[in-house]
Structure formats: structure tokens, C-alpha cells
Amino acid sequence: QKEVEQDPGPLSVPEGAIVSLNCTYSNSAFQYFMWYRQYSRKGPELLMYTYSSGNKEDGRFTAQVDKSSKYISLFIRDSQPSDSATYLCAMSPYGGATNKLIFGTGTLLAVQP
Amino acid sequence: SQTIHQWPATLVQPVGSPLSLECTVEGTSNPNLYWYRQAAGRGLQLLFYSVGIGQISSEVPQNLSASRPQDRQFILSSKKLLLSDSGFYLCAWSSPGGRGDTQYFGPGTRLTVL
């Protein structure tokens, strides 16, 4: 079993839809959770960062962490064609320079105009 | 603000040839530096990380090596490339003494080994 599981998609939605992207994980020691957005042939860009459980909102993006279920989500409201990209979840058990991020394989999202 | 550069952007190399990929960071001192490889459908694989000049930790045994000759320069090398070395190579940095989990990525180098 992989430490982090993420549906690869592709996920196709119409413009303006609410998008839900999810990851599950098996290591209960994970405390730091991140979402990255990666456009085709570009490096990943950090979107959201969350520590432990709870919600975090930034504009049209909301990140949720449910540690009891080992499940994290990224919601995108009023989705735009410019949101079309691959979304990677990442997580780690602790901070620090030698910390290793564990990444999901990414979900490809296409927002249709 | 901090910026991270990688070059070349794309590279096509024959099997058995050497490799040198370079990464530099601007706008910060003594960053933590990372090399990742991204293969289709397999996510990001951490290859090396460095917390200072000359300090390299290897995560995956392979025919690649890394060096950090200067504070903000990180180099990925190979003496003889394999077909399996093809992929998208990403360099990342994080703040010194901060949370290593907040990593920022460069634009990447797409390597094709023929």
C-alpha cells in the first residue's frame, strides 16, 4: 500500500463548478499537509499549507484535513479554465530541514469553458 | 523575493553519456536544497537533499550524484546515463532553520535518454 493515495483523474468539470480533490494516507504520524498546483511542463507551485486537522481558506481555495479518517481535501470554488492543471497533495510527519515530503501522484483537472 | 533557476530546460542525451544539471537560488542564504525526479504516474521521488555546502544526503541508490559547491548552487550529475534516468528533474529549496516541509520548486529540466 502506498503511503499516499490520490486518484489520477482526469477530472473534467464545467467552468464555475465546485471541484473536490482528495488524498488518503496511511501514516498516522503525518502532521503537515500541502497542496501543489502543477501546470503542464512546469514546476509545482505551493497552493495551500495546513498543520494538523481543520480547514484553511485562501480565496477560492479551501483545504481540509481529517486526521481521524486520514483524508485531506482541496476544494476550488467557481472553477476557472486557468485552474486546469495537475494537483499534487504532499505531507510529512514533522518539520525540519531533513524532513521528507511524501507526494501523491497528482490529479489532472480540466475546467471546460 | 526568492527565485530558483534550473538549466537546461530540456535535454536529450544518449545512453552512456554524462549529465550535469544545475540549480541556483537567489534572494536567500543557506537554503535547504532538494533534487526530485518526476516520472509519469509515479509522483515526485526525492533523490538528494542538502542542508549546507558540501553536505549531501542521498535518498535513492542509483547512478546519480549531487554536489553543492556554493551556498545557493546545487548540481545533479551522472557519469553514464541509463534509459531509466529519463524524467522531469525538479530542484526545490526551503528556508534554513524553518519548516522543511514548505518547499518551493524550480521550473524543472526535462531529460530524455535515448
Interface residues (C-beta under 8 A of the other chain):
Chain A: V4 P8 Y32 M34 Y36 R41 K42 G43 P44 E45 L46 Y49 L88 A90 S92 G95 G96 A97 T98 N99 K100 L101 F103 G104 T105 G106
Chain B: Q6 N32 G41 R42 G43 L44 L46 Y49 V51 S57 E59 F88 L90 S94 P96 G97 G98 R99 G100 D101 T102 Q103 Y104 F105 G106 P107 G108 R110
